[in-house]
Amino acid sequence: MKRLLWMSDNPTLATGYARVTREILRRLSERGDYDIACLAWYDDVNGNIPPDGGYAIARGGRDFGISSLSGAIREFNPDLIIALGDLWMIEPGCMIAKESGVSYVGYFPLDGLPLTDRWATLVDAMDEAVVCSSFGENAVRQIESKLQCRSIPF
């Protein structure tokens, strides 16, 4: 079974990213295709299982997982990391994942152009990009990346 490490707001919180995390991880867990762990931001939980979950929640801190991602990679040994958040939130995780040799998917909103060189470089470093609108999908394609991009609305 493949191992998925998801990074975003703690799914037990009342934020938009937490809601998306909660719903996607619940559905993935129900399918049974992945062994799932969530590196959760903005909460002090460690190893709890949410009532509707079926996946472990590990403490990701308030630094978007920067201080805990390397340890989570060593402990959980994921095949894939998916990070949900704004580009500035998921940037450090992408760099750590790439240094560790783990496939990385960024799932992010994109609602403005042009993409700065910084964000274009980040998106190009991802193994795959998932955006939440057709506008975002078109914007990613404009950077002439070889990257596969798809849109999954929130």
N, C-alpha and C positions, 0 to 999 in steps of 0.2 A: 504494500500500500504506500502511495506517495505521501510525503510529509509536507504540509503547508503551514508556513508561519505567516500570519496576517498581522499587520501593524496599523493601528489607528486609534481613535478615541476608544476608551473602555466601553464595551457594548452594554454595560449596565447604566451608562449615563444618559441624560436627556439632551443629546446634541444630534445634529443631522448626521455627522459621520458615525456616531455611535449607533444610530438607528440603522443606517446602511450596513454597518459591520454586523450588527445583531441579526438582521434579516438574511444577509448573504451567508454568514457562517452557520446559521440554523439550517438553511436549505442545503448547503454543502455537507453538513454533518448528517442530515437525513439521508442523503444519497449514499453515503458510506464509501466514497471514492478516495477520501483523504483522511489521514491522521492530522488533526488540526490543533494548532495552538495560536493564541492571540497575544501578541505583545501590546498591552493596553496602555495608552497614554492617559494622563490626568486622573489617576486614581491610585489608591494604596492597596490594591488587592494583590494577593499572591497565591496562585494555585487554586482559586475558587472555580466552581463550575456554575454558570448561570442556570436558572431553572429551565429555560427553553434551549439550552446549549448542547452539550455533548462534546465540548471542547474545553481545553484548559485555558485559563487567563493568567498570564504572567505579568508582573509589574514592569511597565515600560517607562515610568516616570513622567516628568514634565518637560523633558528635553527631546521628545519625539523618538525615544528609544536609543539615542546616541550612546548613552552610558551603559545600556544593557543589551544591545543587539549582538555584539560579538559573543557574549556569554550565552545568549539564547541560541545562537547558531551552533556553538560548541555543544550545548546540552541537548537541544532538540534535533540537530542535524537535518534541517529542512532541505527538500529538493527544490522548493520554490518559496520565495517571499513575495507577498503582495502587500503594498503599502497604499492606504487610502488617506488622502489629505491634500492640502494645497501644495504646490510645487516646493515652496520654501520649507514645508514641514517634512516632506519625504526625501529631500535632497541628501541629507547625511546618511540615511538608511541605504540609499542606492549605492553610495560610494563604499560603505562597509560591506554590503552584499557582494559587490563586484570584487573587492579585495579578497573576500572569502571564497569566491568561485561559485556562489549560489545564484541561480537564475532569479531575476528581479522584474516584477511587473509593478509599474506605477499606475494607480487609479486616481485621477485627479480632475477637478473642474478646470476649465480653461475658458475664460470669457472676455479676453481682450487680445488685441494685436498691436504692434508686432511682438513676437516672442523675442525676448532679449537673447543675446548670445549665451548668457549664463543658463537660461532655461532651455534653449535649443540644445546645448551641450549635455545638460542633464537628461533630457528626453532621449537624446541619441544614445546615452549610456545604458538606458533600460533595455531589457530583452524584449519587452512588449509594453505598449502604452494603452491604457484604457481611459477614455474620457467620458464625460457624462452628457455630451451633446454632439450633434453633427457639426456645429460650429467648431468645437474643440478638435474634432477629428480632421476637419479641413485645415485648421491652423497647424496641426502637427504635420500634416502632409506637405505644407508649404515650406517646411524647413529642409526639404529634400533628403529626408532621412530614409535609410533602408529599413527602418523600424516598422514592424507591423503595428497598426493602430486600429482599435475598434471602439465603438461607442456603446456604453451600457448606461442608459439614463438612471438617475437616482430614483 
